């Protein structure tokens, strides 16, 4: 599961590039701890995608 607000931000900014490798930052869902982990951040592995991600998310 991914945090809804974060997913919306990724979609709105165009930061997410499909079919690329990302590391995941996971946290326990505070409203439902038994539901499992929730993705709170995608961290690009590729340097080119890191630059794109930073430029897309800047000021948004």
Secondary structure, 3 states (H helix, E strand, C coil): CECHHHHHHHHHHCCCCCCCCEEEEEEECCCCHHHCEEEEEEEECCHHHHHHHHHHHCCC
